[in-house]
């Protein structure tokens, strides 16, 4: 085994410039960040220009559930990655649409309201307001002019309309399907919401439970919707 020689040369202490010293002492980050966040909002620098001739790019995050009082680290982990990618696309000449919204319907939001004994409309709005504040304080480059809320009638009237069209075409039917069920949250979960077979929100062991669902026959429209490689898949509404 070869021996590693350690140099006996004395390590000199690096000189710290006055500017560096100043930056490390009581840096008023909240004041400076607030200033530039205001400038970004006023100048609408992240708002997508519909009339731009640049190549179009669409970067969509999973909208958070406002079923808690604030964001967690997992939110920021994902949103930071897509923000970096969105900024890269803009810097390389693309017209980027990077929106944000709130997946506010469902039992998680209802359970939060029941736990805190408040009207779900009140708690959901309060949570959304705080989520928005937190995201803006981080400086993520969302186009806030396109913010959506799934509990807004102007939004869900169109999801209902789309479902009705699918139903009229015979592409939607009811069926008992096994889903991931959290007995604590009393709600169905996607596979992505599980961690080692447990609910990522409360840690309860998830069970498979057959429940009546609306199912879409996407296999009949594979060619039209560009899913020719998908076979025998079902899209289930929880």
Residue pairs with C-beta under 8 A, 6 or more apart in sequence:
33 137
33 139
36 139
37 136
37 137
37 139
40 46
40 139
41 144
44 145
46 98
46 141
46 142
46 143
46 144
47 143
47 144
47 145
48 95
48 96
48 97
48 98
48 143
48 146
49 95
52 95
54 93
54 94
54 95
55 93
55 94
55 95
56 94
56 95
56 97
57 86
57 89
57 94
57 95
57 96
57 97
58 96
58 97
59 82
59 85
59 86
59 89
59 96
59 97
59 98
60 98
60 99
61 78
61 79
61 82
61 98
61 100
62 78
62 103
63 100
63 101
63 102
63 103
63 148
63 150
64 71
64 75
64 102
64 103
64 131
65 102
65 103
65 104
65 106
65 108
65 109
66 102
66 103
66 104
66 109
66 124
66 127
66 128
66 131
67 106
67 108
67 109
67 111
67 112
67 127
67 201
68 112
68 127
69 127
69 130
70 127
70 130
70 131
70 134
71 131
71 134
71 135
76 138
79 135
79 138
79 140
80 140
82 98
83 98
83 140
83 141
86 96
86 98
86 141
87 141
89 96
90 96
90 141
97 143
97 146
98 141
98 142
98 143
99 142
99 143
99 146
99 147
99 148
100 135
100 140
100 142
100 143
100 144
100 146
100 147
101 147
101 148
101 149
101 150
102 128
102 131
102 148
102 149
102 150
102 151
103 150
104 124
104 128
104 149
104 150
104 151
105 150
105 151
105 156
106 187
106 238
107 185
107 186
107 187
108 185
108 187
108 201
109 120
109 123
109 124
109 127
110 120
111 185
111 186
111 187
112 120
112 123
112 127
113 119
113 120
113 122
113 123
113 124
116 123
121 151
124 151
128 149
132 147
135 142
136 144
148 155
149 155
150 156
150 159
163 172
163 214
166 172
166 216
170 217
171 216
171 217
171 218
171 220
171 221
172 214
172 215
172 216
172 217
173 214
173 215
173 217
174 212
174 213
174 214
174 215
175 212
175 213
175 215
176 210
176 211
176 212
176 213
177 210
177 211
177 213
177 215
177 234
177 236
178 208
178 209
178 210
179 188
179 189
179 208
179 209
179 210
179 211
179 213
179 236
179 238
180 188
180 189
180 190
180 191
180 193
180 194
180 206
180 207
180 208
181 187
181 188
181 189
181 206
181 207
181 208
181 209
181 211
182 188
182 189
182 199
182 201
182 202
182 204
182 206
183 204
183 207
184 199
184 202
184 204
185 199
185 201
185 202
185 204
187 238
188 211
188 238
189 199
189 206
189 238
190 238
193 199
193 200
193 201
194 200
194 206
197 205
197 206
198 204
198 205
198 206
199 206
213 236
213 237
213 238
214 236
214 237
215 234
215 235
215 236
215 237
216 234
216 235
216 237
217 234
218 225
218 227
218 230
218 233
218 234
218 235
219 230
219 231
219 232
219 233
222 228
222 230
227 233
